[in-house]
Amino acid sequence: MKKIMILFCVCYILLASATMASVVNPHQTYTYERMKADIWELEKKYDDDLTVKTIGYSHFGRRIFAVKLGKGEKNILLIGSHHGREWLTSALLMEMLETYTKSYQANGKVGPHSTDILDEVSIWFVPMLNPDGVTIQQGDIKKFPKYHRDNLVLMNMNSTDFSRWKANGMGIDLNRQYPVGWKNHANNDVTIPTYQFYKGKKPISTHETKAIVKFTKKIKPQIAVSYHTSGREIFWNYNNKENQQRDLSIAEKVAALTGYKLASPPQDAIGAGYTDWFISTFQRPALTLEISHLVGETNPPLEVFSEEWEKNKFIGMMLAKEAKNINNPK
């Protein structure tokens, strides 16, 4: 009998440990394949609390995932990896997703924030909008068709070092693809596909931007955030004069939480970014959050993750509370 009790206790401890163990490991090169596996595992583990959707596919057929946490009718939307070299934002959002989901399932808190807010405002996570670009930047071009590999090297200025790669798989910069201000964008001098800055022949012409625009119009979030790297700065303003004080107030709260610099709105802002389009389309707050210290044309080092997580871990919960008081979008 004693042996049976000991065996029972050991099995219980192992089961409890497996249940509490984290799925997401953000302290590694965060690949598309890793993210996909983590999403499926989280869905299996927290089936009652998460909704996983495929909102589209990249040019080369990789899924673009959206994961909903909560039961609220209102929404906020958090997007990572518009750019290939910004995959640390995908790791950040996946860590946020798992942390919040664990607390929500336990009817607990995330820091000072009760997860009860998620019964009123859901959070949609799109952790990796540009999985082709991330895969290229991480140097894994063998995962692309053989005929396209030479094109990638050519678009990368004949270099096989892809660490600076920012564009999607076709050499188009996704965050210069949105229609508001696209025509007059400053990078009109970049006229061919390349590793960064090429805005394409027309706005919303890529698989990825078509997917996120369609999805955004479908869920009509109260607040949208596009995570980028680097510079520890917050951009929040694009011709949102009508609601400037409301949007500035939210941006100031984000700045207070993160310690990031609040960018002054330039008089000659020309747009073509996701948040520019969102603000203009919905007249709702949108923020571009640049995590990490400046690193130049590459991804931030993994060593910076812990610090950036500490700065950002309450952002989703705080914005959900703010969204509760914003009227339904048009």
PAVEXRO-340876 format. One record per residue (C-alpha): residue in three letters; y, x, z. Coordinates in steps of 0.1 Angstrom, whole numbers, plus 5000, padded with zeros to 4 digits. Each point is the difference from the previous one (the first is absolute). Last residue first. Layout:
// residues N
+-----+------+------+------+
|   r |   c2 |   c1 |   c3 |
+-----+------+------+------+
| ala |    Y |    X |    Z |
...
+-----+------+------+------+
//
This chain:
// residues 330
+-----+------+------+------+
|   r |   c2 |   c1 |   c3 |
+-----+------+------+------+
| lys | 5526 | 4825 | 4626 |
| pro | 4990 | 5018 | 5031 |
| asn | 4992 | 4981 | 5033 |
| asn | 5027 | 5005 | 5026 |
| ile | 5000 | 5032 | 5021 |
| asn | 4994 | 4996 | 5037 |
| lys | 4962 | 5007 | 5000 |
| ala | 5007 | 5030 | 4977 |
| glu | 5016 | 5019 | 5028 |
| lys | 4969 | 4996 | 5022 |
| ala | 4978 | 5012 | 4971 |
| leu | 5024 | 5029 | 4995 |
| met | 4994 | 5012 | 5036 |
| met | 4962 | 4997 | 4996 |
| gly | 5000 | 5019 | 4968 |
| ile | 5023 | 5028 | 5013 |
| phe | 4982 | 5006 | 5033 |
| lys | 4979 | 5030 | 4988 |
| asn | 5027 | 5016 | 4980 |
| lys | 5015 | 5028 | 5020 |
| glu | 4968 | 5009 | 5018 |
| trp | 4982 | 4998 | 4967 |
| glu | 5025 | 5025 | 4985 |
| glu | 4993 | 5025 | 5028 |
| ser | 4963 | 4997 | 4996 |
| phe | 5001 | 5003 | 4962 |
| val | 5021 | 5032 | 4998 |
| glu | 4969 | 5023 | 5002 |
| leu | 4986 | 4984 | 4969 |
| pro | 5027 | 5018 | 4979 |
| pro | 5024 | 4979 | 4980 |
| asn | 4990 | 4996 | 4964 |
| thr | 5017 | 5021 | 4973 |
| glu | 5033 | 5004 | 4981 |
| gly | 5022 | 5010 | 5029 |
| val | 4989 | 4997 | 5036 |
| leu | 5028 | 4982 | 5018 |
| his | 4991 | 4989 | 5035 |
| ser | 4975 | 4971 | 5001 |
| ile | 5004 | 4963 | 4993 |
| glu | 5024 | 4984 | 4975 |
| leu | 5003 | 4963 | 5007 |
| thr | 5013 | 4978 | 4972 |
| leu | 5011 | 4967 | 5015 |
| ala | 5002 | 4964 | 4988 |
| pro | 5019 | 4971 | 5016 |
| arg | 5001 | 4967 | 4981 |
| gln | 5021 | 4988 | 4971 |
| phe | 4968 | 4993 | 4982 |
| thr | 5005 | 5015 | 4965 |
| ser | 5028 | 5025 | 5007 |
| ile | 4985 | 5012 | 5032 |
| phe | 4966 | 5003 | 4985 |
| trp | 5012 | 5018 | 4969 |
| asp | 5019 | 5026 | 5019 |
| thr | 4970 | 5003 | 5024 |
| tyr | 4977 | 5008 | 4971 |
| gly | 5022 | 5026 | 4983 |
| ala | 5019 | 4996 | 4967 |
| gly | 5033 | 5003 | 5019 |
| ile | 5033 | 5013 | 4988 |
| ala | 5019 | 5007 | 5032 |
| asp | 5036 | 5009 | 4991 |
| gln | 5017 | 4991 | 5033 |
| pro | 4973 | 5018 | 5020 |
| pro | 4987 | 4981 | 5030 |
| ser | 5001 | 5024 | 5030 |
| ala | 4965 | 5011 | 5010 |
| leu | 4988 | 4993 | 5035 |
| lys | 4985 | 5033 | 5013 |
| tyr | 4965 | 4997 | 5015 |
| gly | 4996 | 4999 | 5038 |
| thr | 4970 | 4977 | 4994 |
| leu | 5007 | 4972 | 5025 |
| ala | 5038 | 5001 | 4999 |
| ala | 5000 | 5003 | 4962 |
| val | 4978 | 4969 | 4997 |
| lys | 5024 | 4981 | 5023 |
| glu | 5029 | 5012 | 4979 |
| ala | 4983 | 4988 | 4968 |
| ile | 4995 | 4966 | 5015 |
| ser | 5037 | 4998 | 5009 |
| leu | 5010 | 5013 | 4966 |
| asp | 4980 | 4972 | 4984 |
| arg | 5017 | 4973 | 5020 |
| gln | 5034 | 5015 | 4996 |
| gln | 4996 | 5004 | 4962 |
| asn | 4987 | 4965 | 4993 |
| glu | 5025 | 4990 | 4972 |
| lys | 5007 | 5036 | 4991 |
| asn | 4964 | 5008 | 4991 |
| asn | 5010 | 5022 | 4970 |
| tyr | 4973 | 5025 | 5008 |
| asn | 4999 | 5011 | 5037 |
| trp | 4970 | 5010 | 5022 |
| phe | 4993 | 5036 | 4995 |
| ile | 4986 | 5017 | 5031 |
| glu | 4996 | 5038 | 5003 |
| arg | 4975 | 5024 | 5015 |
| gly | 5001 | 5023 | 4969 |
| ser | 4967 | 4995 | 4981 |
| thr | 4980 | 4981 | 4991 |
| his | 4998 | 4963 | 4992 |
| tyr | 4992 | 4966 | 5017 |
| ser | 5012 | 4968 | 4983 |
| val | 5008 | 4973 | 5025 |
| ala | 5004 | 4963 | 4992 |
| ile | 5014 | 4972 | 5023 |
| gln | 4998 | 4962 | 4998 |
| pro | 4971 | 5004 | 4976 |
| lys | 4996 | 4977 | 4969 |
| ile | 4962 | 4999 | 4999 |
| lys | 4997 | 4993 | 4963 |
| lys | 5031 | 5017 | 4988 |
| thr | 4989 | 5032 | 5018 |
| phe | 4966 | 4998 | 4984 |
| lys | 5013 | 4997 | 4965 |
| val | 5025 | 5029 | 5006 |
| ile | 4972 | 5021 | 5016 |
| ala | 4975 | 4995 | 4972 |
| lys | 5025 | 5005 | 4971 |
| thr | 5012 | 5031 | 5017 |
| glu | 4965 | 5015 | 5001 |
| his | 4989 | 4990 | 4965 |
| thr | 5031 | 5016 | 4985 |
| ser | 5027 | 4983 | 4979 |
| ile | 5021 | 4986 | 5028 |
| pro | 5031 | 5014 | 4984 |
| lys | 5000 | 5012 | 4964 |
| lys | 4993 | 5033 | 4982 |
| gly | 4990 | 5017 | 5032 |
| lys | 5020 | 5013 | 5029 |
| tyr | 4991 | 5037 | 4997 |
| phe | 5011 | 5016 | 5033 |
| gln | 4969 | 5020 | 5008 |
| tyr | 4968 | 5016 | 4987 |
| thr | 5009 | 4993 | 4964 |
| pro | 5001 | 4973 | 4974 |
| ile | 5028 | 5004 | 4975 |
| thr | 5037 | 4992 | 5000 |
| val | 5013 | 5016 | 5032 |
| asp | 5038 | 5000 | 4992 |
| asn | 5002 | 4963 | 5011 |
| asn | 4995 | 5013 | 5035 |
| ala | 5032 | 4985 | 5013 |
| his | 4988 | 4964 | 4996 |
| asn | 5022 | 4979 | 4978 |
| lys | 4974 | 4977 | 4985 |
| trp | 4979 | 4999 | 5032 |
| gly | 5028 | 4986 | 5022 |
| val | 4980 | 4971 | 5012 |
| pro | 4969 | 5000 | 4978 |
| tyr | 4975 | 5020 | 5021 |
| gln | 4983 | 5030 | 4985 |
| arg | 5017 | 5030 | 5016 |
| asn | 4978 | 4998 | 5031 |
| leu | 4969 | 5001 | 4978 |
| asp | 5008 | 5034 | 4984 |
| ile | 4981 | 4999 | 4967 |
| gly | 4977 | 5029 | 4990 |
| met | 4971 | 4979 | 4989 |
| gly | 4979 | 5004 | 5032 |
| asn | 5030 | 4991 | 5022 |
| ala | 5028 | 5023 | 5007 |
| lys | 5007 | 5024 | 5030 |
| trp | 4979 | 5031 | 4992 |
| arg | 5014 | 5030 | 5020 |
| ser | 4965 | 5011 | 5012 |
| phe | 4986 | 4999 | 4965 |
| asp | 4994 | 5037 | 4995 |
| thr | 4983 | 5001 | 4965 |
| ser | 5034 | 5007 | 4984 |
| asn | 5009 | 4993 | 4964 |
| met | 5033 | 4983 | 5010 |
| asn | 4981 | 4974 | 5020 |
| met | 5001 | 4975 | 4971 |
| leu | 4980 | 5026 | 4980 |
| val | 4975 | 5004 | 5028 |
| leu | 4996 | 4962 | 5002 |
| asn | 4996 | 4997 | 4962 |
| asp | 4972 | 5026 | 5001 |
| arg | 4982 | 4979 | 5026 |
| his | 5003 | 4968 | 4980 |
| tyr | 4972 | 5006 | 4975 |
| lys | 4976 | 5008 | 5028 |
| pro | 5005 | 4967 | 5017 |
| phe | 5014 | 5004 | 5035 |
| lys | 4980 | 5008 | 5032 |
| lys | 5000 | 5036 | 4988 |
| ile | 5037 | 5000 | 5008 |
| asp | 4994 | 5004 | 5037 |
| gly | 5029 | 5022 | 5009 |
| gln | 5014 | 4980 | 5029 |
| gln | 5030 | 4992 | 4979 |
| ile | 4977 | 4984 | 4974 |
| thr | 4982 | 4978 | 5025 |
| val | 5033 | 4989 | 5015 |
| gly | 5014 | 4992 | 4966 |
| asp | 4970 | 4979 | 4991 |
| pro | 5001 | 4982 | 5033 |
| asn | 5037 | 4989 | 4996 |
| leu | 5006 | 4970 | 5022 |
| met | 4981 | 5014 | 5029 |
| pro | 5003 | 4983 | 5034 |
| val | 5010 | 4965 | 4989 |
| phe | 5002 | 4985 | 5035 |
| trp | 5009 | 4963 | 5006 |
| ile | 5012 | 4992 | 5035 |
| ser | 4998 | 4963 | 5011 |
| val | 5028 | 4983 | 5019 |
| glu | 4993 | 4970 | 5023 |
| asp | 4965 | 5008 | 5014 |
| leu | 5009 | 5036 | 4996 |
| ile | 5027 | 4996 | 5026 |
| asp | 4973 | 4997 | 5026 |
| thr | 4994 | 5037 | 4995 |
| ser | 5023 | 5006 | 5030 |
| his | 5024 | 5029 | 4995 |
| pro | 5008 | 5025 | 5028 |
| gly | 4975 | 5026 | 4988 |
| val | 4977 | 4981 | 4976 |
| lys | 4989 | 4972 | 5022 |
| gly | 4968 | 4981 | 5007 |
| asn | 4982 | 4969 | 4988 |
| ala | 4969 | 5022 | 4997 |
| gln | 4997 | 4992 | 4963 |
| tyr | 5037 | 5006 | 4995 |
| ser | 4998 | 5034 | 5018 |
| lys | 4972 | 5013 | 4978 |
| thr | 5018 | 4986 | 4969 |
| tyr | 5033 | 5017 | 5008 |
| thr | 4984 | 5034 | 5004 |
| glu | 4978 | 4996 | 4969 |
| leu | 5029 | 4989 | 4977 |
| met | 5024 | 5026 | 5015 |
| glu | 4975 | 5028 | 4993 |
| met | 4995 | 4986 | 4965 |
| leu | 5038 | 5000 | 4995 |
| leu | 5004 | 5036 | 5012 |
| ala | 4971 | 5012 | 4978 |
| ser | 5016 | 4984 | 4970 |
| thr | 5033 | 5015 | 5008 |
| leu | 4984 | 5034 | 5001 |
| trp | 4991 | 4993 | 4964 |
| glu | 5035 | 5008 | 4988 |
| arg | 4992 | 5026 | 4973 |
| gly | 4988 | 4973 | 4976 |
| his | 5031 | 4977 | 5003 |
| his | 5002 | 4963 | 5009 |
| ser | 4977 | 5012 | 5028 |
| gly | 5005 | 4973 | 5027 |
| ile | 5012 | 4964 | 5001 |
| leu | 5007 | 4978 | 5031 |
| leu | 5005 | 4963 | 4994 |
| ile | 5012 | 4974 | 5026 |
| asn | 4988 | 4965 | 5000 |
| lys | 5007 | 4965 | 5012 |
| glu | 4971 | 4976 | 5003 |
| gly | 4985 | 5019 | 5029 |
| lys | 4963 | 5005 | 5004 |
| gly | 4999 | 5037 | 5005 |
| leu | 4991 | 5032 | 4981 |
| lys | 5000 | 4999 | 4962 |
| val | 4986 | 5029 | 4980 |
| ala | 5011 | 5006 | 4964 |
| phe | 4980 | 5024 | 4979 |
| ile | 5007 | 5015 | 4966 |
| arg | 4967 | 5008 | 4985 |
| arg | 4995 | 5030 | 4977 |
| gly | 4995 | 4991 | 4964 |
| phe | 5017 | 5029 | 4981 |
| his | 5033 | 4983 | 4995 |
| ser | 4999 | 4988 | 5037 |
| tyr | 4984 | 4967 | 5008 |
| gly | 5014 | 4968 | 5015 |
| ile | 5005 | 4979 | 5031 |
| thr | 4966 | 5007 | 5015 |
| lys | 5000 | 4980 | 5032 |
| val | 4988 | 5006 | 5035 |
| thr | 5007 | 4975 | 5028 |
| leu | 4997 | 5012 | 5035 |
| asp | 4997 | 4983 | 5034 |
| asp | 4966 | 4983 | 4998 |
| asp | 4983 | 5028 | 4981 |
| tyr | 5010 | 5027 | 5025 |
| lys | 4971 | 5025 | 4997 |
| lys | 4989 | 4991 | 4965 |
| glu | 5036 | 5000 | 4988 |
| leu | 5007 | 5032 | 5018 |
| glu | 4970 | 5016 | 4983 |
| trp | 5010 | 4988 | 4965 |
| ile | 5036 | 5013 | 5006 |
| asp | 4987 | 5034 | 5012 |
| ala | 4978 | 5004 | 4970 |
| lys | 5029 | 4993 | 4976 |
| met | 5023 | 5023 | 5019 |
| arg | 4975 | 5029 | 4999 |
| glu | 4994 | 4995 | 4963 |
| tyr | 5038 | 4999 | 4993 |
| thr | 5003 | 5033 | 5019 |
| tyr | 5016 | 5008 | 5033 |
| thr | 5000 | 5038 | 5004 |
| gln | 4990 | 5000 | 5037 |
| his | 5017 | 4991 | 5033 |
| pro | 5003 | 4963 | 4992 |
| asn | 4964 | 4992 | 5012 |
| val | 4996 | 4963 | 4997 |
| val | 4969 | 4983 | 5014 |
| ser | 5007 | 5005 | 5036 |
| ala | 4972 | 4997 | 5026 |
| met | 5002 | 4971 | 5024 |
| thr | 4970 | 4981 | 4985 |
| ala | 4979 | 5031 | 4997 |
| ser | 5008 | 5010 | 5036 |
| ala | 4990 | 4966 | 5012 |
| leu | 4968 | 5001 | 4981 |
| leu | 4992 | 5035 | 5013 |
| ile | 5008 | 4989 | 5036 |
| tyr | 4978 | 4969 | 4997 |
| cys | 4971 | 5020 | 4985 |
| val | 5003 | 5025 | 5029 |
| cys | 5001 | 4972 | 5026 |
| phe | 4970 | 4983 | 4985 |
| leu | 4980 | 5032 | 4999 |
| ile | 5008 | 5006 | 5037 |
| met | 4990 | 4965 | 5008 |
| ile | 4967 | 5003 | 4981 |
| lys | 4993 | 5034 | 5018 |
| lys | 5006 | 4983 | 5034 |
| met | 4976 | 4972 | 4991 |
+-----+------+------+------+
//
